[in-house]
């Protein structure tokens, strides 16, 4: 089986390209031959055979099966953080008979579910900021987390600032929510201070609970990294769906509030109330941590996440 992978390799330091090339390598372990091609664009074929040029950017990759040098049929890997950022390219893929499926990290039923006209778009999973670097440290980070929890330090050793957040606060209304929580002593006031990735992972593994809020996308790298380490996550229920669903109060501590339609103080109050409940139920934190780790191993860790992509795309690979 011969495939070509079209990826825009000109944008440095982006997480999607790492995943796309890991996926190509995984296909070769499954007996396929994959020819990687650096390309900034691809042409879908819409109604009446009209060409629809698509900028691949760094977040889209095309996997095709060529015949006589031309695309016979193809599959799309879509890592864009917004749920519906480029309606034109998704509609072009939906109209192109050669397009078999589109695999999307940020998938929402109202945009892609039955009756949407975009049923080719199916959910995948999400990934770490630096997947390979994170997974190389995963065993060590889990051992440190387990030692911390075994010492009974899940929440009780942090009477103040028990919620860990460090990162960009400019997306949506993150900053006013974080400021409201910092005023209550629930997050550190230096939540926007940048630290090296390894230092951030060390802090995450030592934190009582990781706070996650919607950012550039509904799901962010932070919750995925916390799931992998085993640090319990507190976050509003995401509207996105994944191939293997995240269940509220099973994989994370859930708050049922619409962050976009609620004031920062309202969101902070709901998060604080859920945190207070968790303080008095340490067994629930242990259960959430274990379930999140298991979910991560099934859906994010290599090669499981790559094999999940093969299944979701229904690729015709040798068995």
Secondary structure, 3 states (H helix, E strand, C coil): CEEEEEECCCCCCCHHHHHHHHHHHHHHHCCCEEEEEECCEEEEECHHHCEEEEECCCCEEEEEEEECCEEEEEEEEECCCCCCCCHHHHHHHHHCCCEEEEEECCECHHHHCCCCCCCCEEECCCCCCCHHHHHHHHHHHHHHHHHHHHCCCCCCCCCCCCEECCCCCCCCCHHHHHHHHHHCCCECCCCCCCCCHHHHHHHHHHCCEEEECCCCCCCCHHHHHHHHHCCCEEEECCCCECCCCCCECCCEEEECCCCCCCCHHHHHHHHHHHHHHHHCCHHHHHHHHHHHHHHHHHHCCCCHHHHHHHHHHCCCCCC
